Amino acid sequence: MLNAYLPLAKAATQIAAGMGVSKIAADIVKNNVTVMTPVQGITVKIGSFVLGSMLWERSSEHIERQINQLTALLEKHKSEDTTPE
């Protein structure tokens, strides 16, 4: 039963976290970088996008790993509970 919803739970969590870390990165850049020229504006926007996408990727990998560990732990306890004594 758990495995049926696992891909959906992973995807939803990864999307929400990815959007969150991307927004945080964009706000940090916006509030801490002074843009003086149009070229700087373009490069800062590109850099902000790249930083956000890198953070999104790392957060997705972290979530994948954590959910897999939790699933393995739950499956282990489930199999231990059903083992006859």
C-alpha positions as CSV (number, residue, x, y, z in Angstrom):
1,M,0.0,0.0,0.0
2,L,2.8,2.4,0.9
3,N,4.6,1.8,-2.3
4,A,1.6,2.8,-4.4
5,Y,1.7,6.4,-3.1
6,L,5.5,6.7,-2.8
7,P,6.3,8.2,-6.2
8,L,3.6,10.8,-5.8
9,A,4.7,11.7,-2.3
10,K,8.3,12.0,-3.5
11,A,7.4,14.2,-6.4
12,A,5.1,16.4,-4.4
13,T,7.7,16.9,-1.7
14,Q,10.5,17.5,-4.2
15,I,8.5,20.1,-6.1
16,A,7.5,22.0,-3.0
17,A,11.0,22.0,-1.5
18,G,12.5,22.9,-4.9
19,M,10.2,25.8,-5.3
20,G,11.0,26.9,-1.7
21,V,14.8,26.8,-2.0
22,S,14.7,28.5,-5.4
23,K,12.6,31.3,-3.9
24,I,14.9,31.7,-1.0
25,A,17.9,31.8,-3.2
26,A,16.3,34.4,-5.5
27,D,15.3,36.6,-2.5
28,I,18.8,36.4,-1.0
29,V,20.3,37.5,-4.4
30,K,17.7,40.3,-4.9
31,N,18.2,41.7,-1.4
32,N,22.0,41.5,-1.3
33,V,23.2,42.2,-4.9
34,T,23.3,45.7,-6.2
35,V,22.9,45.8,-10.0
36,M,24.4,48.9,-11.6
37,T,24.2,48.1,-15.3
38,P,21.9,46.2,-17.7
39,V,24.6,43.6,-18.2
40,Q,24.9,43.1,-14.5
41,G,21.1,42.7,-14.3
42,I,21.2,40.0,-17.0
43,T,24.1,38.1,-15.4
44,V,22.6,38.3,-11.9
45,K,19.3,36.9,-13.2
46,I,21.1,34.1,-15.0
47,G,23.2,33.4,-11.9
48,S,20.2,33.4,-9.6
49,F,18.4,31.0,-11.9
50,V,21.4,28.6,-12.0
51,L,21.8,28.8,-8.2
52,G,18.1,28.1,-7.7
53,S,18.2,25.1,-10.1
54,M,21.3,23.7,-8.3
55,L,19.6,24.0,-4.9
56,W,16.5,22.4,-6.4
57,E,18.5,19.5,-7.6
58,R,20.3,18.9,-4.3
59,S,17.2,19.2,-2.3
60,S,15.5,16.7,-4.5
61,E,18.4,14.3,-4.1
62,H,18.2,14.8,-0.3
63,I,14.5,14.2,-0.2
64,E,14.8,11.1,-2.4
65,R,17.5,9.7,0.0
66,Q,15.5,10.5,3.1
67,I,12.2,9.0,1.8
68,N,14.1,5.9,0.7
69,Q,15.6,5.5,4.2
70,L,12.3,6.0,5.8
71,T,10.6,3.5,3.5
72,A,13.3,0.9,4.2
73,L,12.9,1.4,7.9
74,L,9.1,1.0,7.7
75,E,9.4,-2.1,5.6
76,K,12.0,-3.6,8.0
77,H,9.7,-2.9,11.0
78,K,6.7,-4.2,9.0
79,S,8.5,-7.5,8.2
80,E,9.7,-7.8,11.8
81,D,6.1,-7.4,13.1
82,T,4.7,-10.1,10.8
83,T,7.5,-12.6,11.6
84,P,6.0,-15.5,13.7
85,E,7.7,-16.1,17.0
